[in-house]
Amino acid sequence: MPHNEIKADIIQSVDVAISVLMEVAANPDCRLSNIARSLGETKPRILRSLRTLEHRGLVQKTHEGGYLLGNAMLVLGTAASMQIDLVKIAGPVLESLALKAYETVQLRIRDNTEALCIAKAEPSRDLRVHAVVGRRRPLYAGSSKVLLAFLPEDLRNELLPISLDSMTARTITERAKLVQELETIRATGYCISRGEVSEQLVSVSLPVRGYDGSVLAAINIAAPAFRTQEADLDRYRSLLVEGAAKISAGLGWSR
């Protein structure tokens, strides 16, 4: 995207707020006047940003009138650290799986009610599944169901939408049927999706666990349906069992 187009898309108030947040991070206990002077902005504008950030728990005001990072930053920092460590550990495993399966491998995490692709590896073949880091999918469709299946039941029920939109004719749109499918995934430990997100794709997915056994991510192999047989799905599952175990072990999980 051209630079001028990027600048046109920037929301100035948000941009200033982020600059303020970075200034507080770099200079703990800094005061309003110092931040305004450092950023070349007016005090009223900086004060509005600080109050907004304080409202969301991203900064906190001290008794002496300075500003520090707020508790919400701990949540963001922990999430960022987990994702970065997860990608770093998973990267070589994804590449190895893509070579062995000769198909596309993806790693997804749950972001509220969606599954977010945070890493991928693709084979060097012309016809393959094209994965996009940053792409989001509903939790209730396709390989992303693994992330939903292993959640505590109350949280799972909270995240399940009342109405399940159909992505293809194979998408499960009946809530009771989906819950039954999630229980099967939880019992077997894996998910096979046939055309739920795209009619032309099949995938196999397994959970990746953290040190405490909780499911942090889902790893999947996706392939065009026309060249994928049941024997292939069994082989992909075996590869993913090994791959998921390696990533989970890297995150501190021990069976």
Phi and psi restraints in degrees (value plus and minus 20) as a CYANA .aco file:
   2 PRO   PHI     -78.7   -38.7
   2 PRO   PSI     131.3   171.3
   3 HIS   PHI     -80.1   -40.1
   3 HIS   PSI     -59.2   -19.2
   4 ASN   PHI     -86.8   -46.8
   4 ASN   PSI     -51.3   -11.3
   5 GLU   PHI     -90.6   -50.6
   5 GLU   PSI     -58.2   -18.2
   6 ILE   PHI     -82.3   -42.3
   6 ILE   PSI     -64.9   -24.9
   7 LYS   PHI     -82.6   -42.6
   7 LYS   PSI     -55.1   -15.1
   8 ALA   PHI     -86.3   -46.3
   8 ALA   PSI     -47.6    -7.6
   9 ASP   PHI    -105.6   -65.6
   9 ASP   PSI     -29.4    10.6
  10 ILE   PHI     -96.0   -56.0
  10 ILE   PSI     111.2   151.2
  11 ILE   PHI    -109.7   -69.7
  11 ILE   PSI      93.3   133.3
  12 GLN   PHI     -78.8   -38.8
  12 GLN   PSI     -62.6   -22.6
  13 SER   PHI     -83.3   -43.3
  13 SER   PSI     -58.0   -18.0
  14 VAL   PHI     -89.0   -49.0
  14 VAL   PSI     -60.3   -20.3
  15 ASP   PHI     -81.3   -41.3
  15 ASP   PSI     -62.7   -22.7
  16 VAL   PHI     -85.7   -45.7
  16 VAL   PSI     -62.3   -22.3
  17 ALA   PHI     -81.0   -41.0
  17 ALA   PSI     -60.5   -20.5
  18 ILE   PHI     -86.6   -46.6
  18 ILE   PSI     -59.7   -19.7
  19 SER   PHI     -81.1   -41.1
  19 SER   PSI     -61.0   -21.0
  20 VAL   PHI     -82.7   -42.7
  20 VAL   PSI     -64.9   -24.9
  21 LEU   PHI     -80.7   -40.7
  21 LEU   PSI     -63.4   -23.4
  22 MET   PHI     -85.3   -45.3
  22 MET   PSI     -55.3   -15.3
  23 GLU   PHI     -86.3   -46.3
  23 GLU   PSI     -61.8   -21.8
  24 VAL   PHI     -85.2   -45.2
  24 VAL   PSI     -58.8   -18.8
  25 ALA   PHI     -84.5   -44.5
  25 ALA   PSI     -59.0   -19.0
  26 ALA   PHI     -99.3   -59.3
  26 ALA   PSI     -46.8    -6.8
  27 ASN   PHI    -153.6  -113.6
  27 ASN   PSI      58.8    98.8
  28 PRO   PHI     -76.1   -36.1
  28 PRO   PSI     122.2   162.2
  29 ASP   PHI      49.2    89.2
  29 ASP   PSI       0.6    40.6
  30 CYS   PHI     -92.2   -52.2
  30 CYS   PSI     134.4   174.4
  31 ARG   PHI    -124.0   -84.0
  31 ARG   PSI     145.9   185.9
  32 LEU   PHI     -72.9   -32.9
  32 LEU   PSI     -68.5   -28.5
  33 SER   PHI     -83.6   -43.6
  33 SER   PSI     -58.0   -18.0
  34 ASN   PHI     -85.9   -45.9
  34 ASN   PSI     -60.8   -20.8
  35 ILE   PHI     -85.8   -45.8
  35 ILE   PSI     -65.3   -25.3
  36 ALA   PHI     -81.3   -41.3
  36 ALA   PSI     -63.0   -23.0
  37 ARG   PHI     -86.2   -46.2
  37 ARG   PSI     -62.5   -22.5
  38 SER   PHI     -84.7   -44.7
  38 SER   PSI     -57.5   -17.5
  39 LEU   PHI    -112.5   -72.5
  39 LEU   PSI     -27.5    12.5
  40 GLY   PHI      48.1    88.1
  40 GLY   PSI      13.5    53.5
  41 GLU   PHI    -137.6   -97.6
  41 GLU   PSI     145.6   185.6
  42 THR   PHI     -96.5   -56.5
  42 THR   PSI     133.3   173.3
  43 LYS   PHI     -81.6   -41.6
  43 LYS   PSI     -63.2   -23.2
  44 PRO   PHI     -78.3   -38.3
  44 PRO   PSI     -60.2   -20.2
  45 ARG   PHI     -88.0   -48.0
  45 ARG   PSI     -61.9   -21.9
  46 ILE   PHI     -86.5   -46.5
  46 ILE   PSI     -58.1   -18.1
  47 LEU   PHI     -82.6   -42.6
  47 LEU   PSI     -60.7   -20.7
  48 ARG   PHI     -81.7   -41.7
  48 ARG   PSI     -61.3   -21.3
  49 SER   PHI     -84.5   -44.5
  49 SER   PSI     -64.8   -24.8
  50 LEU   PHI     -82.6   -42.6
  50 LEU   PSI     -61.7   -21.7
  51 ARG   PHI     -85.4   -45.4
  51 ARG   PSI     -57.1   -17.1
  52 THR   PHI     -86.8   -46.8
  52 THR   PSI     -65.2   -25.2
  53 LEU   PHI     -85.1   -45.1
  53 LEU   PSI     -57.3   -17.3
  54 GLU   PHI     -86.8   -46.8
  54 GLU   PSI     -59.7   -19.7
  55 HIS   PHI     -78.7   -38.7
  55 HIS   PSI     -56.1   -16.1
  56 ARG   PHI    -112.2   -72.2
  56 ARG   PSI     -14.8    25.2
  57 GLY   PHI      58.1    98.1
  57 GLY   PSI      -6.7    33.3
  58 LEU   PHI    -105.0   -65.0
  58 LEU   PSI     -45.2    -5.2
  59 VAL   PHI    -154.8  -114.8
  59 VAL   PSI     141.8   181.8
  60 GLN   PHI    -159.1  -119.1
  60 GLN   PSI     124.9   164.9
  61 LYS   PHI    -113.0   -73.0
  61 LYS   PSI     113.8   153.8
  62 THR   PHI    -104.3   -64.3
  62 THR   PSI     148.1   188.1
  63 HIS   PHI     -84.6   -44.6
  63 HIS   PSI     -45.7    -5.7
  64 GLU   PHI    -105.3   -65.3
  64 GLU   PSI     -22.6    17.4
  65 GLY   PHI      76.3   116.3
  65 GLY   PSI     -17.8    22.2
  66 GLY   PHI    -108.4   -68.4
  66 GLY   PSI     156.8   196.8
  67 TYR   PHI    -146.2  -106.2
  67 TYR   PSI     118.8   158.8
  68 LEU   PHI    -145.7  -105.7
  68 LEU   PSI     144.7   184.7
  69 LEU   PHI     -85.0   -45.0
  69 LEU   PSI     123.5   163.5
  70 GLY   PHI    -111.4   -71.4
  70 GLY   PSI     154.8   194.8
  71 ASN   PHI     -84.0   -44.0
  71 ASN   PSI     -48.3    -8.3
  72 ALA   PHI     -82.6   -42.6
  72 ALA   PSI     -45.2    -5.2
  73 MET   PHI     -88.6   -48.6
  73 MET   PSI     -45.7    -5.7
  74 LEU   PHI     -85.1   -45.1
  74 LEU   PSI     -59.6   -19.6
  75 VAL   PHI     -84.4   -44.4
  75 VAL   PSI     -66.8   -26.8
  76 LEU   PHI     -83.3   -43.3
  76 LEU   PSI     -63.2   -23.2
  77 GLY   PHI     -84.1   -44.1
  77 GLY   PSI     -61.9   -21.9
  78 THR   PHI     -84.5   -44.5
  78 THR   PSI     -63.2   -23.2
  79 ALA   PHI     -84.4   -44.4
  79 ALA   PSI     -62.9   -22.9
  80 ALA   PHI     -84.2   -44.2
  80 ALA   PSI     -63.3   -23.3
  81 SER   PHI     -81.8   -41.8
  81 SER   PSI     -63.0   -23.0
  82 MET   PHI     -82.4   -42.4
  82 MET   PSI     -65.7   -25.7
  83 GLN   PHI     -86.2   -46.2
  83 GLN   PSI     -61.7   -21.7
  84 ILE   PHI     -85.9   -45.9
  84 ILE   PSI     -65.8   -25.8
  85 ASP   PHI     -82.5   -42.5
  85 ASP   PSI     -60.7   -20.7
  86 LEU   PHI     -81.3   -41.3
  86 LEU   PSI     -66.4   -26.4
  87 VAL   PHI     -84.7   -44.7
  87 VAL   PSI     -61.6   -21.6
  88 LYS   PHI     -82.3   -42.3
  88 LYS   PSI     -64.0   -24.0
  89 ILE   PHI     -91.1   -51.1
  89 ILE   PSI     -59.4   -19.4
  90 ALA   PHI     -97.0   -57.0
  90 ALA   PSI     -47.5    -7.5
  91 GLY   PHI     -67.3   -27.3
  91 GLY   PSI     -77.3   -37.3
  92 PRO   PHI     -82.3   -42.3
  92 PRO   PSI     -53.4   -13.4
  93 VAL   PHI     -87.4   -47.4
  93 VAL   PSI     -63.0   -23.0
  94 LEU   PHI     -81.9   -41.9
  94 LEU   PSI     -63.1   -23.1
  95 GLU   PHI     -82.2   -42.2
  95 GLU   PSI     -62.6   -22.6
  96 SER   PHI     -84.1   -44.1
  96 SER   PSI     -62.7   -22.7
  97 LEU   PHI     -85.2   -45.2
  97 LEU   PSI     -59.4   -19.4
  98 ALA   PHI     -83.0   -43.0
  98 ALA   PSI     -56.5   -16.5
  99 LEU   PHI     -89.2   -49.2
  99 LEU   PSI     -63.0   -23.0
 100 LYS   PHI     -91.6   -51.6
 100 LYS   PSI     -62.7   -22.7
 101 ALA   PHI    -102.7   -62.7
 101 ALA   PSI     -43.9    -3.9
 102 TYR   PHI      38.5    78.5
 102 TYR   PSI      15.1    55.1
 103 GLU   PHI    -161.2  -121.2
 103 GLU   PSI     154.1   194.1
 104 THR   PHI     -98.2   -58.2
 104 THR   PSI     117.0   157.0
 105 VAL   PHI    -140.0  -100.0
 105 VAL   PSI     116.8   156.8
 106 GLN   PHI    -152.6  -112.6
 106 GLN   PSI     133.2   173.2
 107 LEU   PHI    -141.8  -101.8
 107 LEU   PSI     106.3   146.3
 108 ARG   PHI    -145.5  -105.5
 108 ARG   PSI     128.5   168.5
 109 ILE   PHI    -142.6  -102.6
 109 ILE   PSI     144.5   184.5
 110 ARG   PHI    -107.5   -67.5
 110 ARG   PSI     110.6   150.6
 111 ASP   PHI    -144.6  -104.6
 111 ASP   PSI      73.0   113.0
 112 ASN   PHI      40.5    80.5
 112 ASN   PSI    -133.2   -93.2
 113 THR   PHI    -118.6   -78.6
 113 THR   PSI      -8.6    31.4
 114 GLU   PHI    -146.8  -106.8
 114 GLU   PSI     139.9   179.9
 115 ALA   PHI    -121.4   -81.4
 115 ALA   PSI     110.8   150.8
 116 LEU   PHI    -134.9   -94.9
 116 LEU   PSI     105.5   145.5
 117 CYS   PHI     -96.8   -56.8
 117 CYS   PSI     101.8   141.8
 118 ILE   PHI    -133.2   -93.2
 118 ILE   PSI     -29.1    10.9
 119 ALA   PHI    -182.4  -142.4
 119 ALA   PSI     134.9   174.9
 120 LYS   PHI    -174.0  -134.0
 120 LYS   PSI     143.8   183.8
 121 ALA   PHI    -167.9  -127.9
 121 ALA   PSI     113.2   153.2
 122 GLU   PHI    -143.3  -103.3
 122 GLU   PSI     125.9   165.9
 123 PRO   PHI     -96.6   -56.6
 123 PRO   PSI     141.3   181.3
 124 SER   PHI    -110.5   -70.5
 124 SER   PSI      48.0    88.0
 125 ARG   PHI    -153.9  -113.9
 125 ARG   PSI     129.8   169.8
 126 ASP   PHI     -83.2   -43.2
 126 ASP   PSI     -67.0   -27.0
 127 LEU   PHI    -120.5   -80.5
 127 LEU   PSI      86.9   126.9
 128 ARG   PHI    -171.7  -131.7
 128 ARG   PSI     147.6   187.6
 129 VAL   PHI     -96.8   -56.8
 129 VAL   PSI     106.4   146.4
 130 HIS   PHI    -113.0   -73.0
 130 HIS   PSI      92.9   132.9
 131 ALA   PHI    -113.9   -73.9
 131 ALA   PSI     130.7   170.7
 132 VAL   PHI    -150.0  -110.0
 132 VAL   PSI      96.1   136.1
 133 VAL   PHI     -84.3   -44.3
 133 VAL   PSI     109.7   149.7
 134 GLY   PHI      80.7   120.7
 134 GLY   PSI     -32.8     7.2
 135 ARG   PHI     -92.0   -52.0
 135 ARG   PSI     121.8   161.8
 136 ARG   PHI    -132.7   -92.7
 136 ARG   PSI     127.4   167.4
 137 ARG   PHI    -154.3  -114.3
 137 ARG   PSI     134.3   174.3
 138 PRO   PHI     -83.7   -43.7
 138 PRO   PSI     125.2   165.2
 139 LEU   PHI     -86.3   -46.3
 139 LEU   PSI     -45.8    -5.8
 140 TYR   PHI    -107.6   -67.6
 140 TYR   PSI     -19.4    20.6
 141 ALA   PHI    -144.6  -104.6
 141 ALA   PSI     121.6   161.6
 142 GLY   PHI      49.3    89.3
 142 GLY   PSI    -173.4  -133.4
 143 SER   PHI     -85.7   -45.7
 143 SER   PSI     -38.7     1.3
 144 SER   PHI     -85.0   -45.0
 144 SER   PSI     -35.6     4.4
 145 LYS   PHI     -79.2   -39.2
 145 LYS   PSI     -44.0    -4.0
 146 VAL   PHI     -79.2   -39.2
 146 VAL   PSI     -60.8   -20.8
 147 LEU   PHI     -85.7   -45.7
 147 LEU   PSI     -52.5   -12.5
 148 LEU   PHI     -99.4   -59.4
 148 LEU   PSI     -57.4   -17.4
 149 ALA   PHI     -83.4   -43.4
 149 ALA   PSI     -54.5   -14.5
 150 PHE   PHI    -116.4   -76.4
 150 PHE   PSI     -11.0    29.0
 151 LEU   PHI     -97.8   -57.8
 151 LEU   PSI     135.4   175.4
 152 PRO   PHI     -75.7   -35.7
 152 PRO   PSI     125.5   165.5
 153 GLU   PHI     -78.0   -38.0
 153 GLU   PSI     -60.0   -20.0
 154 ASP   PHI     -86.9   -46.9
 154 ASP   PSI     -58.3   -18.3
 155 LEU   PHI     -90.8   -50.8
 155 LEU   PSI     -59.6   -19.6
 156 ARG   PHI     -79.8   -39.8
 156 ARG   PSI     -65.3   -25.3
 157 ASN   PHI     -85.2   -45.2
 157 ASN   PSI     -53.7   -13.7
 158 GLU   PHI     -88.3   -48.3
 158 GLU   PSI     -56.1   -16.1
 159 LEU   PHI    -102.6   -62.6
 159 LEU   PSI     -41.5    -1.5
 160 LEU   PHI     -90.9   -50.9
 160 LEU   PSI     101.7   141.7
 161 PRO   PHI     -87.8   -47.8
 161 PRO   PSI     134.0   174.0
 162 ILE   PHI     -82.4   -42.4
 162 ILE   PSI     -63.9   -23.9
 163 SER   PHI    -130.6   -90.6
 163 SER   PSI     106.4   146.4
 164 LEU   PHI    -118.9   -78.9
 164 LEU   PSI      91.3   131.3
 165 ASP   PHI     -92.0   -52.0
 165 ASP   PSI     122.7   162.7
 166 SER   PHI    -107.4   -67.4
 166 SER   PSI     107.2   147.2
 167 MET   PHI    -114.3   -74.3
 167 MET   PSI     -53.3   -13.3
 168 THR   PHI    -164.1  -124.1
 168 THR   PSI     159.1   199.1
 169 ALA   PHI     -86.4   -46.4
 169 ALA   PSI     -36.9     3.1
 170 ARG   PHI    -115.8   -75.8
 170 ARG   PSI     -26.8    13.2
 171 THR   PHI     -84.7   -44.7
 171 THR   PSI     113.2   153.2
 172 ILE   PHI     -95.7   -55.7
 172 ILE   PSI      98.7   138.7
 173 THR   PHI    -135.2   -95.2
 173 THR   PSI     -22.2    17.8
 174 GLU   PHI    -116.0   -76.0
 174 GLU   PSI     101.2   141.2
 175 ARG   PHI     -77.5   -37.5
 175 ARG   PSI     -64.9   -24.9
 176 ALA   PHI     -82.6   -42.6
 176 ALA   PSI     -61.2   -21.2
 177 LYS   PHI     -86.3   -46.3
 177 LYS   PSI     -57.3   -17.3
 178 LEU   PHI     -86.3   -46.3
 178 LEU   PSI     -64.2   -24.2
 179 VAL   PHI     -79.4   -39.4
 179 VAL   PSI     -61.2   -21.2
 180 GLN   PHI     -82.4   -42.4
 180 GLN   PSI     -61.1   -21.1
 181 GLU   PHI     -84.2   -44.2
 181 GLU   PSI     -60.0   -20.0
 182 LEU   PHI     -84.6   -44.6
 182 LEU   PSI     -57.5   -17.5
 183 GLU   PHI     -85.9   -45.9
 183 GLU   PSI     -57.5   -17.5
 184 THR   PHI     -85.0   -45.0
 184 THR   PSI     -63.2   -23.2
 185 ILE   PHI     -81.7   -41.7
 185 ILE   PSI     -62.3   -22.3
 186 ARG   PHI     -83.6   -43.6
 186 ARG   PSI     -57.4   -17.4
 187 ALA   PHI     -94.6   -54.6
 187 ALA   PSI     -60.8   -20.8
 188 THR   PHI    -105.9   -65.9
 188 THR   PSI     -46.0    -6.0
 189 GLY   PHI      69.8   109.8
 189 GLY   PSI     -13.6    26.4
 190 TYR   PHI    -172.9  -132.9
 190 TYR   PSI     147.1   187.1
 191 CYS   PHI    -153.0  -113.0
 191 CYS   PSI     113.0   153.0
 192 ILE   PHI    -134.3   -94.3
 192 ILE   PSI     103.5   143.5
 193 SER   PHI    -133.6   -93.6
 193 SER   PSI     109.1   149.1
 194 ARG   PHI    -139.5   -99.5
 194 ARG   PSI      77.3   117.3
 195 GLY   PHI      48.6    88.6
 195 GLY   PSI       4.4    44.4
 196 GLU   PHI     -98.8   -58.8
 196 GLU   PSI     -51.9   -11.9
 197 VAL   PHI    -121.5   -81.5
 197 VAL   PSI     -58.2   -18.2
 198 SER   PHI    -161.8  -121.8
 198 SER   PSI     114.2   154.2
 199 GLU   PHI     -77.6   -37.6
 199 GLU   PSI     -48.2    -8.2
 200 GLN   PHI    -110.8   -70.8
 200 GLN   PSI     -18.9    21.1
 201 LEU   PHI    -138.8   -98.8
 201 LEU   PSI     126.7   166.7
 202 VAL   PHI    -147.1  -107.1
 202 VAL   PSI     134.2   174.2
 203 SER   PHI    -171.9  -131.9
 203 SER   PSI     136.9   176.9
 204 VAL   PHI    -144.2  -104.2
 204 VAL   PSI     116.3   156.3
 205 SER   PHI    -157.6  -117.6
 205 SER   PSI     123.1   163.1
 206 LEU   PHI    -152.9  -112.9
 206 LEU   PSI     136.6   176.6
 207 PRO   PHI    -100.8   -60.8
 207 PRO   PSI     129.6   169.6
 208 VAL   PHI    -131.6   -91.6
 208 VAL   PSI     110.8   150.8
 209 ARG   PHI    -130.5   -90.5
 209 ARG   PSI     131.5   171.5
 210 GLY   PHI    -109.4   -69.4
 210 GLY   PSI    -195.2  -155.2
 211 TYR   PHI     -80.2   -40.2
 211 TYR   PSI     -48.3    -8.3
 212 ASP   PHI    -114.4   -74.4
 212 ASP   PSI     -14.2    25.8
 213 GLY   PHI      70.8   110.8
 213 GLY   PSI     -28.9    11.1
 214 SER   PHI     -91.0   -51.0
 214 SER   PSI     129.1   169.1
 215 VAL   PHI    -101.7   -61.7
 215 VAL   PSI      97.5   137.5
 216 LEU   PHI    -117.9   -77.9
 216 LEU   PSI     -46.2    -6.2
 217 ALA   PHI    -177.6  -137.6
 217 ALA   PSI     151.5   191.5
 218 ALA   PHI    -146.4  -106.4
 218 ALA   PSI     115.1   155.1
 219 ILE   PHI    -133.5   -93.5
 219 ILE   PSI     113.7   153.7
 220 ASN   PHI    -160.1  -120.1
 220 ASN   PSI     134.4   174.4
 221 ILE   PHI    -132.1   -92.1
 221 ILE   PSI     105.1   145.1
 222 ALA   PHI    -139.0   -99.0
 222 ALA   PSI     120.5   160.5
 223 ALA   PHI    -166.8  -126.8
 223 ALA   PSI     136.1   176.1
 224 PRO   PHI     -81.8   -41.8
 224 PRO   PSI     116.3   156.3
 225 ALA   PHI     -83.7   -43.7
 225 ALA   PSI     -54.4   -14.4
 226 PHE   PHI     -84.7   -44.7
 226 PHE   PSI     -44.2    -4.2
 227 ARG   PHI    -131.2   -91.2
 227 ARG   PSI      -8.2    31.8
 228 THR   PHI    -130.2   -90.2
 228 THR   PSI      99.3   139.3
 229 GLN   PHI    -122.7   -82.7
 229 GLN   PSI     149.7   189.7
 230 GLU   PHI     -79.4   -39.4
 230 GLU   PSI     -56.8   -16.8
 231 ALA   PHI     -83.0   -43.0
 231 ALA   PSI     -54.6   -14.6
 232 ASP   PHI     -85.8   -45.8
 232 ASP   PSI     -62.7   -22.7
 233 LEU   PHI     -82.2   -42.2
 233 LEU   PSI     -59.2   -19.2
 234 ASP   PHI     -83.5   -43.5
 234 ASP   PSI     -60.3   -20.3
 235 ARG   PHI     -87.7   -47.7
 235 ARG   PSI     -61.4   -21.4
 236 TYR   PHI     -81.8   -41.8
 236 TYR   PSI     -60.3   -20.3
 237 ARG   PHI     -83.2   -43.2
 237 ARG   PSI     -61.9   -21.9
 238 SER   PHI     -82.8   -42.8
 238 SER   PSI     -61.6   -21.6
 239 LEU   PHI     -84.0   -44.0
 239 LEU   PSI     -60.7   -20.7
 240 LEU   PHI     -90.3   -50.3
 240 LEU   PSI     -53.8   -13.8
 241 VAL   PHI     -77.9   -37.9
 241 VAL   PSI     -65.8   -25.8
 242 GLU   PHI     -87.0   -47.0
 242 GLU   PSI     -65.1   -25.1
 243 GLY   PHI     -86.0   -46.0
 243 GLY   PSI     -64.8   -24.8
 244 ALA   PHI     -82.7   -42.7
 244 ALA   PSI     -57.0   -17.0
 245 ALA   PHI     -85.3   -45.3
 245 ALA   PSI     -59.0   -19.0
 246 LYS   PHI     -85.8   -45.8
 246 LYS   PSI     -65.2   -25.2
 247 ILE   PHI     -85.9   -45.9
 247 ILE   PSI     -63.8   -23.8
 248 SER   PHI     -81.7   -41.7
 248 SER   PSI     -60.9   -20.9
 249 ALA   PHI     -83.6   -43.6
 249 ALA   PSI     -57.2   -17.2
 250 GLY   PHI     -85.4   -45.4
 250 GLY   PSI     -45.4    -5.4
 251 LEU   PHI    -111.1   -71.1
 251 LEU   PSI     -18.4    21.6
 252 GLY   PHI      80.8   120.8
 252 GLY   PSI     -16.4    23.6
 253 TRP   PHI    -103.2   -63.2
 253 TRP   PSI     117.5   157.5
 254 SER   PHI    -151.3  -111.3
 254 SER   PSI     107.5   147.5
